[in-house]
Amino acid sequence: MAPAQVSPTTNTVNTNVMKTIVPHIHPSHNTTVNKHVFQHQHYFPHSNSVVNECYNQQLICCGPPPMPPFNPCCGPRPRPFGF
């Protein structure tokens, strides 16, 4: 019988990864400040009024009616046709 032929040893590496969780805690705080502002609004209502007055004058004029330029007493006189 022939001597046994021995091959070099094959080395296989099996890697196992073990996960370990290490918690890191970073605390924080929020403060909410609610500010209520009271606005005091002052109003000063004001009104205006207008009075329109109208007057009539009745004048008694002496003599014949004036020709232009007219007398404000009687107002303008219409011109006869042809002038």
N, CA, C and O atoms as CSV, one atom per row, in Angstrom:
chain,resi,resn,atom,element,x,y,z
A,1,MET,N,N,0.822,-1.140,0.000
A,1,MET,CA,C,0.000,0.000,0.000
A,1,MET,C,C,0.880,1.222,0.000
A,1,MET,O,O,1.976,1.236,0.562
A,2,ALA,N,N,0.379,2.224,-0.633
A,2,ALA,CA,C,1.167,3.436,-0.780
A,2,ALA,C,C,0.898,4.339,0.411
A,2,ALA,O,O,-0.183,4.331,1.000
A,3,PRO,N,N,1.921,5.119,0.744
A,3,PRO,CA,C,1.659,6.013,1.865
A,3,PRO,C,C,0.570,7.039,1.518
A,3,PRO,O,O,0.429,7.403,0.351
A,4,ALA,N,N,-0.186,7.502,2.488
A,4,ALA,CA,C,-1.297,8.445,2.288
A,4,ALA,C,C,-0.751,9.819,1.900
A,4,ALA,O,O,0.262,10.288,2.419
A,5,GLN,N,N,-1.413,10.392,1.037
A,5,GLN,CA,C,-1.059,11.742,0.588
A,5,GLN,C,C,-1.850,12.725,1.461
A,5,GLN,O,O,-3.081,12.690,1.441
A,6,VAL,N,N,-1.222,13.546,2.180
A,6,VAL,CA,C,-1.907,14.503,3.080
A,6,VAL,C,C,-1.725,15.897,2.485
A,6,VAL,O,O,-0.607,16.381,2.309
A,7,SER,N,N,-2.846,16.516,2.186
A,7,SER,CA,C,-2.834,17.883,1.655
A,7,SER,C,C,-2.671,18.847,2.817
A,7,SER,O,O,-2.982,18.519,3.962
A,8,PRO,N,N,-2.174,20.052,2.506
A,8,PRO,CA,C,-2.080,21.022,3.582
A,8,PRO,C,C,-3.479,21.329,4.143
A,8,PRO,O,O,-4.476,21.258,3.425
A,9,THR,N,N,-3.527,21.648,5.356
A,9,THR,CA,C,-4.790,21.895,6.047
A,9,THR,C,C,-5.419,23.174,5.507
A,9,THR,O,O,-4.759,24.211,5.439
A,10,THR,N,N,-6.663,23.105,5.131
A,10,THR,CA,C,-7.425,24.269,4.718
A,10,THR,C,C,-7.997,24.909,5.970
A,10,THR,O,O,-8.695,24.273,6.760
A,11,ASN,N,N,-7.687,26.166,6.124
A,11,ASN,CA,C,-8.150,26.870,7.330
A,11,ASN,C,C,-9.319,27.781,6.931
A,11,ASN,O,O,-9.146,28.680,6.108
A,12,THR,N,N,-10.438,27.570,7.475
A,12,THR,CA,C,-11.619,28.382,7.230
A,12,THR,C,C,-11.921,29.147,8.507
A,12,THR,O,O,-11.937,28.579,9.599
A,13,VAL,N,N,-12.165,30.463,8.353
A,13,VAL,CA,C,-12.483,31.310,9.513
A,13,VAL,C,C,-13.959,31.676,9.433
A,13,VAL,O,O,-14.405,32.283,8.459
A,14,ASN,N,N,-14.671,31.325,10.404
A,14,ASN,CA,C,-16.087,31.733,10.533
A,14,ASN,C,C,-16.136,32.877,11.547
A,14,ASN,O,O,-15.684,32.732,12.683
A,15,THR,N,N,-16.698,34.030,11.118
A,15,THR,CA,C,-16.770,35.193,11.997
A,15,THR,C,C,-18.213,35.377,12.450
A,15,THR,O,O,-19.133,35.436,11.633
A,16,ASN,N,N,-18.386,35.462,13.694
A,16,ASN,CA,C,-19.698,35.744,14.280
A,16,ASN,C,C,-19.676,37.171,14.831
A,16,ASN,O,O,-18.801,37.528,15.620
A,17,VAL,N,N,-20.660,37.991,14.400
A,17,VAL,CA,C,-20.745,39.380,14.866
A,17,VAL,C,C,-21.838,39.433,15.917
A,17,VAL,O,O,-22.991,39.089,15.658
A,18,MET,N,N,-21.466,39.858,17.072
A,18,MET,CA,C,-22.410,40.008,18.168
A,18,MET,C,C,-22.706,41.502,18.326
A,18,MET,O,O,-21.801,42.296,18.586
A,19,LYS,N,N,-23.978,41.878,18.166
A,19,LYS,CA,C,-24.368,43.281,18.257
A,19,LYS,C,C,-24.720,43.584,19.700
A,19,LYS,O,O,-25.542,42.903,20.313
A,20,THR,N,N,-24.089,44.607,20.224
A,20,THR,CA,C,-24.392,45.071,21.564
A,20,THR,C,C,-24.830,46.526,21.449
A,20,THR,O,O,-24.092,47.359,20.923
A,21,ILE,N,N,-26.008,46.827,21.930
A,21,ILE,CA,C,-26.548,48.191,21.872
A,21,ILE,C,C,-26.147,48.924,23.142
A,21,ILE,O,O,-26.414,48.479,24.258
A,22,VAL,N,N,-25.495,50.067,22.933
A,22,VAL,CA,C,-25.109,50.913,24.054
A,22,VAL,C,C,-25.922,52.193,23.921
A,22,VAL,O,O,-25.608,53.011,23.057
A,23,PRO,N,N,-26.966,52.407,24.747
A,23,PRO,CA,C,-27.779,53.620,24.625
A,23,PRO,C,C,-27.025,54.860,25.116
A,23,PRO,O,O,-26.370,54.857,26.158
A,24,HIS,N,N,-27.154,55.919,24.308
A,24,HIS,CA,C,-26.612,57.227,24.691
A,24,HIS,C,C,-27.821,58.151,24.826
A,24,HIS,O,O,-28.545,58.371,23.855
A,25,ILE,N,N,-28.035,58.677,25.993
A,25,ILE,CA,C,-29.219,59.495,26.274
A,25,ILE,C,C,-28.797,60.960,26.333
A,25,ILE,O,O,-27.905,61.342,27.090
A,26,HIS,N,N,-29.474,61.775,25.501
A,26,HIS,CA,C,-29.199,63.210,25.445
A,26,HIS,C,C,-30.491,63.939,25.809
A,26,HIS,O,O,-31.271,64.262,24.912
A,27,PRO,N,N,-30.742,64.206,27.070
A,27,PRO,CA,C,-32.011,64.840,27.455
A,27,PRO,C,C,-32.067,66.298,27.010
A,27,PRO,O,O,-31.050,66.990,26.948
A,28,SER,N,N,-33.275,66.741,26.704
A,28,SER,CA,C,-33.521,68.141,26.379
A,28,SER,C,C,-34.885,68.513,26.933
A,28,SER,O,O,-35.688,67.650,27.286
A,29,HIS,N,N,-35.133,69.824,27.002
A,29,HIS,CA,C,-36.396,70.302,27.566
A,29,HIS,C,C,-36.828,71.539,26.786
A,29,HIS,O,O,-36.003,72.394,26.466
A,30,ASN,N,N,-38.106,71.633,26.484
A,30,ASN,CA,C,-38.691,72.810,25.851
A,30,ASN,C,C,-39.695,73.425,26.805
A,30,ASN,O,O,-40.516,72.728,27.402
A,31,THR,N,N,-39.618,74.739,26.941
A,31,THR,CA,C,-40.598,75.467,27.736
A,31,THR,C,C,-41.370,76.372,26.796
A,31,THR,O,O,-40.769,77.172,26.078
A,32,THR,N,N,-42.681,76.262,26.788
A,32,THR,CA,C,-43.533,77.126,25.973
A,32,THR,C,C,-44.091,78.216,26.873
A,32,THR,O,O,-44.742,77.939,27.881
A,33,VAL,N,N,-43.824,79.468,26.489
A,33,VAL,CA,C,-44.331,80.613,27.245
A,33,VAL,C,C,-45.420,81.253,26.404
A,33,VAL,O,O,-45.154,81.721,25.297
A,34,ASN,N,N,-46.635,81.280,26.911
A,34,ASN,CA,C,-47.761,81.923,26.239
A,34,ASN,C,C,-47.960,83.298,26.867
A,34,ASN,O,O,-48.296,83.413,28.046
A,35,LYS,N,N,-47.750,84.326,26.071
A,35,LYS,CA,C,-47.910,85.691,26.573
A,35,LYS,C,C,-49.207,86.266,26.019
A,35,LYS,O,O,-49.416,86.286,24.806
A,36,HIS,N,N,-50.045,86.715,26.879
A,36,HIS,CA,C,-51.311,87.335,26.485
A,36,HIS,C,C,-51.148,88.846,26.590
A,36,HIS,O,O,-50.827,89.382,27.651
A,37,VAL,N,N,-51.372,89.507,25.487
A,37,VAL,CA,C,-51.238,90.965,25.444
A,37,VAL,C,C,-52.629,91.557,25.282
A,37,VAL,O,O,-53.351,91.206,24.348
A,38,PHE,N,N,-52.999,92.432,26.164
A,38,PHE,CA,C,-54.277,93.116,26.082
A,38,PHE,C,C,-54.045,94.461,25.419
A,38,PHE,O,O,-53.331,95.307,25.958
A,39,GLN,N,N,-54.637,94.661,24.263
A,39,GLN,CA,C,-54.527,95.936,23.578
A,39,GLN,C,C,-55.774,96.754,23.904
A,39,GLN,O,O,-56.893,96.370,23.566
A,40,HIS,N,N,-55.563,97.851,24.545
A,40,HIS,CA,C,-56.672,98.739,24.889
A,40,HIS,C,C,-56.800,99.756,23.762
A,40,HIS,O,O,-55.979,100.664,23.639
A,41,GLN,N,N,-57.809,99.602,22.960
A,41,GLN,CA,C,-58.006,100.468,21.801
A,41,GLN,C,C,-59.029,101.545,22.155
A,41,GLN,O,O,-60.155,101.248,22.556
A,42,HIS,N,N,-58.620,102.778,22.000
A,42,HIS,CA,C,-59.477,103.910,22.346
A,42,HIS,C,C,-59.989,104.551,21.060
A,42,HIS,O,O,-59.216,104.847,20.148
A,43,TYR,N,N,-61.268,104.755,21.002
A,43,TYR,CA,C,-61.900,105.378,19.834
A,43,TYR,C,C,-62.535,106.695,20.257
A,43,TYR,O,O,-63.071,106.813,21.358
A,44,PHE,N,N,-62.468,107.661,19.388
A,44,PHE,CA,C,-63.047,108.969,19.657
A,44,PHE,C,C,-63.946,109.344,18.483
A,44,PHE,O,O,-63.543,110.123,17.619
A,45,PRO,N,N,-65.146,108.803,18.443
A,45,PRO,CA,C,-66.023,109.125,17.317
A,45,PRO,C,C,-66.365,110.615,17.300
A,45,PRO,O,O,-66.613,111.236,18.333
A,46,HIS,N,N,-66.366,111.149,16.105
A,46,HIS,CA,C,-66.662,112.565,15.931
A,46,HIS,C,C,-67.527,112.702,14.684
A,46,HIS,O,O,-67.319,112.013,13.686
A,47,SER,N,N,-68.471,113.576,14.760
A,47,SER,CA,C,-69.337,113.779,13.596
A,47,SER,C,C,-69.267,115.242,13.175
A,47,SER,O,O,-68.931,116.123,13.966
A,48,ASN,N,N,-69.590,115.472,11.920
A,48,ASN,CA,C,-69.639,116.820,11.369
A,48,ASN,C,C,-71.013,117.033,10.753
A,48,ASN,O,O,-71.656,116.091,10.289
A,49,SER,N,N,-71.429,118.224,10.757
A,49,SER,CA,C,-72.698,118.531,10.107
A,49,SER,C,C,-72.514,119.784,9.255
A,49,SER,O,O,-71.661,120.627,9.531
A,50,VAL,N,N,-73.325,119.880,8.231
A,50,VAL,CA,C,-73.293,121.026,7.324
A,50,VAL,C,C,-74.710,121.582,7.240
A,50,VAL,O,O,-75.675,120.837,7.072
A,51,VAL,N,N,-74.816,122.867,7.357
A,51,VAL,CA,C,-76.106,123.533,7.235
A,51,VAL,C,C,-76.051,124.399,5.989
A,51,VAL,O,O,-75.209,125.292,5.887
A,52,ASN,N,N,-76.936,124.145,5.048
A,52,ASN,CA,C,-77.054,124.974,3.856
A,52,ASN,C,C,-78.293,125.841,4.015
A,52,ASN,O,O,-79.403,125.330,4.166
A,53,GLU,N,N,-78.101,127.126,3.981
A,53,GLU,CA,C,-79.220,128.044,4.128
A,53,GLU,C,C,-79.476,128.728,2.794
A,53,GLU,O,O,-78.539,129.063,2.069
A,54,CYS,N,N,-80.726,128.931,2.482
A,54,CYS,CA,C,-81.114,129.570,1.235
A,54,CYS,C,C,-82.139,130.658,1.558
A,54,CYS,O,O,-83.081,130.434,2.318
A,55,TYR,N,N,-81.944,131.809,0.982
A,55,TYR,CA,C,-82.836,132.940,1.250
A,55,TYR,C,C,-83.393,133.461,-0.069
A,55,TYR,O,O,-82.751,133.348,-1.113
A,56,ASN,N,N,-84.592,134.033,-0.011
A,56,ASN,CA,C,-85.221,134.704,-1.149
A,56,ASN,C,C,-85.476,136.150,-0.761
A,56,ASN,O,O,-85.867,136.462,0.364
A,57,GLN,N,N,-85.244,137.003,-1.717
A,57,GLN,CA,C,-85.550,138.416,-1.506
A,57,GLN,C,C,-86.526,138.851,-2.586
A,57,GLN,O,O,-86.317,138.575,-3.767
A,58,GLN,N,N,-87.566,139.512,-2.190
A,58,GLN,CA,C,-88.531,140.087,-3.122
A,58,GLN,C,C,-88.300,141.607,-3.100
A,58,GLN,O,O,-88.508,142.273,-2.085
A,59,LEU,N,N,-87.868,142.123,-4.245
A,59,LEU,CA,C,-87.534,143.540,-4.307
A,59,LEU,C,C,-88.556,144.279,-5.175
A,59,LEU,O,O,-88.969,143.781,-6.222
A,60,ILE,N,N,-88.951,145.448,-4.735
A,60,ILE,CA,C,-89.811,146.334,-5.509
A,60,ILE,C,C,-88.895,147.381,-6.146
A,60,ILE,O,O,-88.306,148.216,-5.459
A,61,CYS,N,N,-88.793,147.316,-7.462
A,61,CYS,CA,C,-87.884,148.208,-8.174
A,61,CYS,C,C,-88.698,149.342,-8.823
A,61,CYS,O,O,-89.815,149.127,-9.294
A,62,CYS,N,N,-88.127,150.531,-8.837
A,62,CYS,CA,C,-88.795,151.699,-9.404
A,62,CYS,C,C,-88.327,151.932,-10.829
A,62,CYS,O,O,-87.181,151.627,-11.161
A,63,GLY,N,N,-89.191,152.467,-11.670
A,63,GLY,CA,C,-88.810,152.862,-13.018
A,63,GLY,C,C,-88.828,151.680,-13.975
A,63,GLY,O,O,-89.216,150.568,-13.617
A,64,PRO,N,N,-88.393,151.954,-15.210
A,64,PRO,CA,C,-88.391,150.894,-16.213
A,64,PRO,C,C,-87.290,149.880,-15.928
A,64,PRO,O,O,-86.305,150.191,-15.258
A,65,PRO,N,N,-87.462,148.681,-16.435
A,65,PRO,CA,C,-86.418,147.680,-16.232
A,65,PRO,C,C,-85.126,148.129,-16.905
A,65,PRO,O,O,-85.177,148.750,-17.967
A,66,PRO,N,N,-84.009,147.842,-16.337
A,66,PRO,CA,C,-82.736,148.293,-16.904
A,66,PRO,C,C,-82.360,147.468,-18.135
A,66,PRO,O,O,-82.766,146.316,-18.283
A,67,MET,N,N,-81.584,148.083,-18.999
A,67,MET,CA,C,-81.028,147.401,-20.163
A,67,MET,C,C,-79.621,146.956,-19.774
A,67,MET,O,O,-79.039,147.472,-18.820
A,68,PRO,N,N,-79.092,146.013,-20.505
A,68,PRO,CA,C,-77.749,145.535,-20.134
A,68,PRO,C,C,-76.753,146.677,-20.196
A,68,PRO,O,O,-76.932,147.525,-21.069
A,69,PRO,N,N,-75.768,146.791,-19.406
A,69,PRO,CA,C,-75.577,145.891,-18.268
A,69,PRO,C,C,-76.724,146.009,-17.280
A,69,PRO,O,O,-77.202,147.100,-16.969
A,70,PHE,N,N,-77.139,144.871,-16.807
A,70,PHE,CA,C,-78.368,144.837,-16.012
A,70,PHE,C,C,-78.105,145.159,-14.555
A,70,PHE,O,O,-76.987,145.072,-14.046
A,71,ASN,N,N,-79.174,145.526,-13.930
A,71,ASN,CA,C,-79.169,145.831,-12.508
A,71,ASN,C,C,-79.426,144.527,-11.753
A,71,ASN,O,O,-80.380,143.818,-12.076
A,72,PRO,N,N,-78.630,144.202,-10.791
A,72,PRO,CA,C,-78.863,142.960,-10.057
A,72,PRO,C,C,-80.213,142.936,-9.368
A,72,PRO,O,O,-80.657,141.881,-8.912
A,73,CYS,N,N,-80.861,144.062,-9.286
A,73,CYS,CA,C,-82.181,144.111,-8.662
A,73,CYS,C,C,-83.176,143.268,-9.446
A,73,CYS,O,O,-83.999,142.581,-8.842
A,74,CYS,N,N,-83.122,143.302,-10.774
A,74,CYS,CA,C,-84.131,142.618,-11.577
A,74,CYS,C,C,-83.573,141.483,-12.423
A,74,CYS,O,O,-84.358,140.739,-13.010
A,75,GLY,N,N,-82.270,141.312,-12.516
A,75,GLY,CA,C,-81.682,140.223,-13.301
A,75,GLY,C,C,-81.583,140.599,-14.760
A,75,GLY,O,O,-82.015,141.688,-15.139
A,76,PRO,N,N,-81.015,139.715,-15.613
A,76,PRO,CA,C,-80.835,140.036,-17.029
A,76,PRO,C,C,-82.165,140.057,-17.755
A,76,PRO,O,O,-83.078,139.297,-17.432
A,77,ARG,N,N,-82.263,140.945,-18.748
A,77,ARG,CA,C,-83.491,141.072,-19.551
A,77,ARG,C,C,-83.244,140.430,-20.898
A,77,ARG,O,O,-82.218,140.705,-21.520
A,78,PRO,N,N,-84.144,139.582,-21.375
A,78,PRO,CA,C,-83.926,138.968,-22.700
A,78,PRO,C,C,-83.943,140.026,-23.786
A,78,PRO,O,O,-84.724,140.975,-23.716
A,79,ARG,N,N,-83.090,139.874,-24.790
A,79,ARG,CA,C,-83.003,140.826,-25.913
A,79,ARG,C,C,-84.085,140.530,-26.926
A,79,ARG,O,O,-84.396,139.362,-27.158
A,80,PRO,N,N,-84.653,141.518,-27.520
A,80,PRO,CA,C,-85.617,141.273,-28.571
A,80,PRO,C,C,-84.903,140.744,-29.805
A,80,PRO,O,O,-83.709,140.984,-29.986
A,81,PHE,N,N,-85.634,140.019,-30.658
A,81,PHE,CA,C,-85.044,139.446,-31.881
A,81,PHE,C,C,-84.526,140.555,-32.767
A,81,PHE,O,O,-85.091,141.648,-32.805
A,82,GLY,N,N,-83.450,140.273,-33.480
A,82,GLY,CA,C,-82.902,141.219,-34.446
A,82,GLY,C,C,-81.848,142.110,-33.880
A,82,GLY,O,O,-81.264,142.887,-34.635
A,83,PHE,N,N,-81.565,142.059,-32.632
A,83,PHE,CA,C,-80.510,142.893,-32.045
A,83,PHE,C,C,-79.310,142.061,-31.744
A,83,PHE,O,O,-78.310,142.577,-31.244
